[in-house]
Each structure stands twice: as C-alpha cells, then as structure tokens.
Amino acid sequence: MPYLKIETNVDLNYDEKEQLMAELSQLLSQLLKKPESYVMVSMQAATNMMFGGTTDPCSYLEFKSLGLPESSTPVFSEAVTKLISSKTGVNRDRIYVEFSSPQRHMWGWNGGTF
C-alpha cells in the first residue's frame, strides 16, 4: 500500500535507477514497519523539469500510504531526501515531497479495497 513516485530531471542509467528504487523500498519498509512486499516505488528520470526558474537538477516525490501519521512526515522527508540527494546529486533544497494518506476505501488492491 505505500507508494513512492519519483520524478527527476537527472539522467540515471538503468542500474542506478534499479539500485535507488531498491534502497528506497527497503528504507520505506523500515520506516513504516511494514513488509517490503507491500511497498511500490516508481521512477521517471531525465524528465523535463524546472524548479525556481532553472533546469538545474531537481526532483519531485509523491508518497502515499494508508494510515500515514502526520507526525512522521518530517522523519520520512529527511530520510528520503537524504537518500535521493546522495544518489542523484540533487541538492536537498531542490526536492519537493508531497505526502498523502488516502482513506482505506480509496485504495484498491487485489480486486478489492483496504
């Protein structure tokens, strides 16, 4: 049920994307204390993006998870931003993270909802 979508204008090769997604999947599993088998991560690299009037490296992340406590978002933001920055070279001040916690009936899986 946790889903992290990453968009960045940094051009990463296949192996770099795979490695980053794997590390983020493990990190989110640990932070959420949920099995990694529930975690989904997607990545779009080399996307046309502009932030602050420049096309310097930047990233936008959407993180959705059922029951995500608002009090935890600073911890998630710090951990995910740190990892993305270290692996992509994007400055931390050029990364936005959007959090959402949908209602259980608004999240489908396996032909049903939670």
Residue pairs with C-beta under 8 A, 6 or more apart in sequence:
1 34
1 38
1 65
1 66
1 107
1 109
1 114
2 28
2 32
2 34
2 38
2 39
2 40
2 63
2 64
2 65
2 66
3 39
3 40
3 41
3 42
3 62
3 63
3 64
3 65
4 24
4 28
4 39
4 40
4 41
4 42
4 61
4 62
4 63
4 80
5 41
5 42
5 43
5 44
5 61
5 62
5 63
6 20
6 24
6 41
6 42
6 43
6 44
6 59
6 60
6 61
6 84
7 43
7 44
7 47
7 49
7 59
7 60
7 61
8 43
8 44
8 45
8 46
8 47
8 49
8 57
8 58
8 59
8 60
8 84
8 88
8 90
9 46
9 47
9 48
9 49
9 55
9 57
9 58
9 59
10 45
10 46
10 57
10 59
10 88
10 89
10 90
11 45
11 46
12 20
12 43
12 45
12 46
12 88
16 87
17 43
17 45
19 87
20 43
20 83
20 84
20 87
20 88
21 41
21 42
21 43
23 83
23 87
24 41
24 80
24 83
24 84
25 36
25 39
25 41
26 36
27 79
27 80
27 83
28 39
28 41
28 63
28 76
28 80
29 35
29 36
29 38
29 39
31 72
31 75
31 76
31 79
32 39
32 65
48 55
49 55
49 58
49 60
50 58
51 58
51 94
51 96
52 58
52 94
56 91
56 94
57 88
57 89
57 90
57 91
57 94
58 90
58 94
58 95
59 84
59 88
59 90
59 94
59 95
59 96
60 95
60 96
60 98
61 80
61 84
61 95
61 96
61 97
61 98
62 97
62 98
62 100
63 76
63 80
63 97
63 98
63 99
63 100
64 99
64 100
64 101
64 102
64 107
65 101
66 101
66 102
66 104
66 107
66 114
67 101
68 99
68 100
68 101
70 101
73 99
76 97
76 99
77 97
77 99
80 97
81 92
81 95
81 97
82 92
84 90
84 95
85 91
85 92
85 95
104 113
104 114
105 113
105 114
106 113
107 113
107 114
